[in-house]
Amino acid sequence: MTEYLVTFKPLGDYSFGSDRHFSFVGRNNYSKDEYAPYFIRTNSVPEQSTVFGMIRYLILVSNGIQLKQDFRYDDVTRDKMEKLIGKKSFSLNGGVQHFGKLEKISPIFLRKMRKNSEEIVIPNPFNNKQGKEGIEQFAPMILEEIKVSTSFGEIALPKSKEYNPKEGYGNGYYNINTGCLEAIEDIFMTKVSTGVRRVTQNDLQELKKNIQALCKSFVNAAMKQKQEVSNLDKNSNLSLTEFINDFMDLLEKYNKEKKNHFQEELEKLSKNFDVKVKDGIILKDGIVPMGQKGTLFKVSVQESEDNLESKITEHFQKHTPQGQTWQYCLSDVCLVDDVQNFAILEEKLVRQLHTDLSKNRLKGLDLQGSSLLYKAGSVFYGDDAISVKTGLEPAGYNTIYKITGSKE
């Protein structure tokens, strides 16, 4: 099995949807008590299912499949696609699901790139008291040893002053390298726009022109002598991915002793996840559309061992007192049974489209309905195994790490 670290960076403004949607007079039958917003804030990161679909798309493209919008493929091509990525879309309904050569992906995490190092940023555990009442480093809420009767049964509750309702529970992001909190507004820039317009073919052509102009601004004297500028124009019929990759090769060829700033100009933001695929499959860099606007993302792929779990658990264990055990959700989770012990959870509803490659595009897409998940950063206390819906792990859901305190 081969493991890859996949980094994707937006090449423009993006918009990832949520369960909320606008209302229009005469078209939506909202009751007076229902929430019908006229202003919607999009999600900062895509759903795991969205990223999983993007990876399946990338696998097909990387292995020579020519995709068609009408879904009309001959039997040979359809059989090859099924062996690569499976026959049907990932479903939040759970159950046994097969995705060909694709084993699974990890939950999304962020990387902050420093001059000589990188830092991993993850959702802040909801039980983190850091930043409240002068607490400067990670400190989980501590529970009483004696259980009390509640409407959920007998459970242990946080000790006095461990939780202040006015301050709320932990939120935002947490840097496991520095031990510092990361405010959402310091990571993501926001932009107010009217409506959501998808990327069109004209947009793609304009983007390609802008990138070609950016490429030409990096052409040096040595490249001009070899008539590389004219070659850029000759290659204008290449795909956007091929054009950028060819130019990156030119920069490496003619700028061996100089720092390459082109990559810095092209790519600004970095999100990551790990991918596990069966041996014999090809996974290449590329440019893929994602989100409600179909924003293009530059995807970079490199072989890398997945040691995210050990890094996270070791960090939190050394800050958790001995005798305390809690479980951290790195991803969104889908529960099947009621929680038996103290937990801090935040709900979310996810809607999902289902694609069946055995049908054409118009008949192959349908809305599966909403699924109730609990957000990444949620925490459970105790040793008891958390009962989750099976079959969601391939897309990076239900990733829960047990933290056993080692701090004396």
For each residue, the residues with C-beta under 8 A, 3 or more apart:
1: 103 276 277 278 279
2: 276 277 278 279 281 303
3: 274 275 276 303 304 305 306
4: 274 275 276 277 283 301 302 303 304
5: 272 274 275 301 302 303 304 306
6: 55 105 272 273 274 275 283 299 300 301
7: 111 270 271 272 299 300 301
8: 51 54 271 272 288 290 297 298 299 300
9: 267 268 269 270 271 297 298 300
10: 13 14 268 269 295 296 297
11: 207 266 267 287 295 296 297 298
12: 199 207 295 296
13: 10 191 193 293 295
14: 10 42 290 291 293 295 297
15: 42 196 291 292 293 295
16: 42 43 44 45 46 47 50 290 291 292
17: 42 43 291 292
18: 40 42 43 348 349
19: 348 349 350 351 370
20: 35 37 40
21: 37 40
22: 36 37 38 40
23: 27 28 30 36 37 38
24: 27 28
25:
26:
27: 23 24
28: 23 24 36
29:
30: 23 34 36
31: 34
32:
33:
34: 30 31
35: 20
36: 22 23 28 30
37: 20 21 22 23 40
38: 22 23
39:
40: 18 20 21 22 37
41: 190
42: 14 15 16 17 18 292
43: 16 17 18 46 47
44: 16 184 187 188
45: 16 108 271
46: 16 43 50 51 54 108 290 291
47: 16 43 50 51 332 350
48: 51 52 105 107 108 331 332 395 396 397
49: 52 53 90 92 350 352 395
50: 16 46 47 53 54 290 291
51: 8 46 47 48 54 55 105 108 273 290 395 396
52: 48 49 55 56 90 105 394 395 396
53: 49 50 56 57 89 90
54: 8 46 50 51 57 58 288 290 297 299
55: 6 51 52 58 59 102 105 275
56: 52 53 59 60 85 86 99 102
57: 53 54 60 61 67 288
58: 54 55 61 62 283 284 286 288 299 301
59: 55 56 62 63 84 85 100 101 102 277 281 282 283
60: 56 57 63 65 67 81 84 85
61: 57 58 65 67 284 286
62: 58 59 282 283 284 286
63: 59 60 80 84 281 282
64:
65: 60 61 77 80 81 84
66:
67: 57 60 61
68: 71 72 73
69: 361
70: 360 361
71: 68 357 359 360 361 364
72: 68 360
73: 68 77 78 81 357
74: 77 78
75: 78 79
76: 79 80
77: 65 73 74 80 81
78: 73 74 75 81 82 357 358
79: 75 76 82 83
80: 63 65 76 77 83 84
81: 60 65 73 77 78 84 85 357
82: 78 79 85 86 87 100 357
83: 79 80 100 101
84: 59 60 63 65 80 81 100 101 102 281
85: 56 59 60 81 82 99 100 101 102
86: 56 82 97 98 99 100 102
87: 82 98 356 357 358
88: 91 97 354 355 356 357
89: 53 353 354 355 356
90: 49 52 53 97 99 394 395
91: 88 94 95 97 352 354 368 391
92: 49 334 350 352 368 371 373 392 397
93: 368 371
94: 91 334 389 390 391 392
95: 91 390 391
96: 391
97: 86 88 90 91 391 394
98: 86 87
99: 56 85 86 90 102 103 394
100: 59 82 83 84 85 86
101: 59 83 84 85 277 278 280 281
102: 55 56 59 84 85 86 99 105 275 277 278 281 394
103: 1 99 276 277 278 394
104: 275 276 393 394 395 396
105: 6 48 51 52 55 102 273 274 275 276 394 395 396
106: 109 273 274 275 306 308 396 399
107: 48 273 330 331 376 396 397 399
108: 45 46 48 51 271 272 273 396
109: 106 120 121 122 271 272 273 308 330
110: 120 121 122 173 187 270 271 272
111: 7 118 119 120 121 270 271 272
112: 118 119 121 175 270
113: 118 270
114: 117 118 119
115:
116:
117: 114 177
118: 111 112 113 114
119: 111 112 114 175 176 177 178
120: 109 110 111 175 176 177 308 311
121: 109 110 111 112 173 174 175 176 182 187
122: 109 110 173 174 176 312 330 376
123: 173 174 330 375 376 377
124: 128 170 171 172 173 174 181 182 377
125: 128 138 140 170 174 316 328 377 379
126: 169 170 171 344 345 346 377 378 379
127: 140 141 169 170 326 344 379
128: 124 125 131 138 139 140 169 170 174 181
129: 132 133 135 139 140 141 162 170
130: 135 136 137 138 139 170 181
131: 128 135 181
132: 129 135 164 167
133: 129 164 167
134:
135: 129 130 131 132 139
136: 130
137: 130 179 319
138: 125 128 130 174 179 315 316 319
139: 128 129 130 135 319
140: 125 127 128 129 316 319 320 324 326 379 403
141: 127 129 158 159 162 163
142: 158 159 162 321 324
143: 156 157 158 159 162 324 342 381
144: 147 148 156 157 158 159
145: 156
146: 156
147: 144 154 155 156
148: 144 154 155 156 157
149: 153 154
150: 153 154 155 157
151:
152: 155 338 339
153: 149 150 340
154: 147 148 149 150
155: 147 148 150 152 340 341 342
156: 143 144 145 146 147 148 341 342 381
157: 143 144 148 150 342
158: 141 142 143 144 162 163 342
159: 141 142 143 144 162
160:
161: 164
162: 129 141 142 143 158 159
163: 141 158 169
164: 132 133 161 167 168
165: 168
166:
167: 132 133 164
168: 164 165 171
169: 126 127 128 163 344
170: 124 125 126 127 128 129 130 174 377
171: 124 126 168 377
172: 124 181 182 183 184
173: 110 121 122 123 124 181 182 183 184 187
174: 121 122 123 124 125 128 138 170 180 181 182
175: 112 119 120 121 178 179 180 181 182
176: 119 120 121 122 179 311 312 315
177: 117 119 120
178: 119 175
179: 137 138 175 176 315 319
180: 174 175
181: 124 128 130 131 172 173 174 175
182: 121 124 172 173 174 175 186 187
183: 172 173 186 187
184: 44 172 173 187 188
185: 188 190
186: 182 183
187: 44 110 121 173 182 183 184
188: 44 184 185 269
189:
190: 41 185
191: 13
192:
193: 13 196
194:
195:
196: 15 193 292 293
197: 293
198: 292 293 294
199: 12 203 204 289 293 294 295 296
200: 203 204
201: 204 205
202: 205 206
203: 199 200 206 207
204: 199 200 201 207 208 240 296
205: 201 202 208 209
206: 202 203 209 210
207: 11 12 203 204 210 211 240 296
208: 204 205 211 212 236 240 243
209: 205 206 212 213
210: 206 207 213 214
211: 207 208 214 215 240 243 244 266
212: 208 209 215 216 232 236 243
213: 209 210 216 217
214: 210 211 217 218 262 265 266
215: 211 212 218 219 232 243 244 247 262
216: 212 213 219 229 232
217: 213 214
218: 214 215 247 251 261 262
219: 215 216 223 224 228 229 232
220: 223 224 254 255
221: 224 225
222: 225 226 254
223: 219 220 226 228 229 250 254
224: 219 220 221 227 228 229
225: 221 222
226: 222 223
227: 224 230 231
228: 219 223 224 231 232 250 254
229: 216 219 223 224 232 233
230: 227 233 234
231: 227 228 234 235
232: 212 215 216 219 228 229 235 236 247
233: 229 230 236
234: 230 231
235: 231 232 238 242 243 246
236: 208 212 232 233 243
237:
238: 235 242 243 246
239: 242 243
240: 204 207 208 211 243 244 287 296
241: 244 245 285 286 287
242: 235 238 239 245 246
243: 208 211 212 215 235 236 238 239 240 246 247
244: 211 215 240 241 247 248 266 287 298
245: 241 242 248 249 285
246: 235 238 242 243 249 250
247: 215 218 232 243 244 250 251 262
248: 244 245 251 252 262 263
249: 245 246 252 253
250: 223 228 246 247 253 254
251: 218 247 248 254 255 260 262
252: 248 249 255 256 260
253: 249 250 256
254: 220 222 223 228 250 251
255: 220 251 252 258 260
256: 252 253
257:
258: 255
259:
260: 251 252 255 263 264
261: 218 264 265
262: 214 215 218 247 248 251 265 266
263: 248 260 266 267
264: 260 261 267
265: 214 261 262
266: 11 211 214 244 262 263 298
267: 9 11 263 264 270 298
268: 9 10
269: 9 10 188
270: 7 9 110 111 112 113 267
271: 7 8 9 45 108 109 110 111
272: 5 6 7 8 108 109 110 111
273: 6 51 105 106 107 108 109 396
274: 3 4 5 6 105 106 304 306 308
275: 3 4 5 6 55 102 104 105 106 283
276: 1 2 3 4 103 104 105 306
277: 1 2 4 59 101 102 103 281 283
278: 1 2 101 102 103 281
279: 1 2
280: 101
281: 2 59 63 84 101 102 277 278
282: 59 62 63
283: 4 6 58 59 62 275 277 301
284: 58 61 62 301
285: 241 245 298 299 300 301
286: 58 61 62 241 299
287: 11 240 241 244 296 297 298 299
288: 8 54 57 58 296 297 299
289: 199 294 295 296 297
290: 8 14 16 46 50 51 54 294 295 297
291: 14 15 16 17 46 50 294 295
292: 15 16 17 42 196 198
293: 13 14 15 196 197 198 199
294: 198 199 289 290 291
295: 10 11 12 13 14 15 199 289 290 291
296: 10 11 12 199 204 207 240 287 288 289
297: 8 9 10 11 14 54 287 288 289 290
298: 8 9 11 244 266 267 285 287
299: 6 7 8 54 58 285 286 287 288
300: 6 7 8 9 285
301: 4 5 6 7 58 283 284 285
302: 4 5
303: 2 3 4 5
304: 3 4 5 274
305: 3
306: 3 5 106 274 276 309
307: 310 311
308: 106 109 120 274 311 312 330
309: 306 312 313 401
310: 307 313 314
311: 120 176 307 308 314 315
312: 122 176 308 309 315 316 328 330 401
313: 309 310 316 317 401 402 403
314: 310 311 317 318
315: 138 176 179 311 312 318 319
316: 125 138 140 312 313 319 320 328 401 403
317: 313 314 320 403 404 405 406 407
318: 314 315 406 407
319: 137 138 139 140 179 315 316 407
320: 140 316 317 324 326 403 404 405 406 407
321: 142 324 405 407 408
322: 405 406 407 408
323: 405
324: 140 142 143 320 321 405
325: 381 382 383 402 403 404 405
326: 127 140 320 379 380 381 382 402 403
327: 379 380 381 382 386 400 401 402 403
328: 125 312 316 377 379 400 401 403
329: 332 333 374 375 376 377 378 379 380 399 400
330: 107 109 122 123 308 312 376 399 400 401
331: 48 107 376 396 397 398 399
332: 47 48 329 348 350 373 374 375 376 397
333: 329 373 374 378 386 388 397 398 399 400
334: 92 94 371 372 373 374 388 389 392 397 398
335: 338 339 374 386 387 388 389
336: 387 388 389
337: 340 387
338: 152 335
339: 152 335 343 345 380 386
340: 153 155 337 382 384
341: 155 156 380 381 382 384
342: 143 155 156 157 158 380 381 382
343: 339 378 379 380 381
344: 126 127 169 378 379
345: 126 339 374 375 378
346: 126 374 375 377 378
347: 372 373 374 375
348: 18 19 332 372 373 374 375
349: 18 19 370 371 372 373
350: 19 47 49 92 332 370 371 373
351: 19 367 368 369 370 371
352: 49 91 92 367 368 369 371
353: 89 365 366 367 368
354: 88 89 91 365 366 367 368
355: 88 89 364 365
356: 87 88 89 359 364
357: 71 73 78 81 82 87 88 364
358: 78 87 364
359: 71 356 363 364
360: 70 71 72 363 364
361: 69 70 71 364 365
362: 365
363: 359 360
364: 71 355 356 357 358 359 360 361
365: 353 354 355 361 362
366: 353 354
367: 351 352 353 354
368: 91 92 93 351 352 353 354 371
369: 351 352
370: 19 349 350 351
371: 92 93 334 349 350 351 352 368
372: 334 347 348 349
373: 92 332 333 334 347 348 349 350 397
374: 329 332 333 334 335 345 346 347 348 378
375: 123 329 332 345 346 347 348 378
376: 107 122 123 329 330 331 332
377: 123 124 125 126 170 171 328 329 346
378: 126 329 333 343 344 345 346 374 375
379: 125 126 127 140 326 327 328 329 343 344
380: 326 327 329 339 341 342 343 386 400
381: 143 156 325 326 327 341 342 343
382: 325 326 327 340 341 342
383: 325 402
384: 340 341
385:
386: 327 333 335 339 380 400
387: 335 336 337
388: 333 334 335 336 392 398 400
389: 94 334 335 336 392 398
390: 94 95 393
391: 91 94 95 96 97 394
392: 92 94 334 388 389 395 397 398
393: 104 390 396 397 398 399
394: 52 90 97 99 102 103 104 105 391
395: 48 49 51 52 90 104 105 392
396: 48 51 52 104 105 106 107 108 273 331 393 399
397: 48 92 107 331 332 333 334 373 392 393
398: 331 333 334 388 389 392 393
399: 106 107 329 330 331 333 393 396
400: 327 328 329 330 333 380 386 388
401: 309 312 313 316 327 328 330
402: 313 325 326 327 383
403: 140 313 316 317 320 325 326 327 328
404: 317 320 325
405: 317 320 321 322 323 324 325
406: 317 318 320 322
407: 317 318 319 320 321 322
408: 321 322
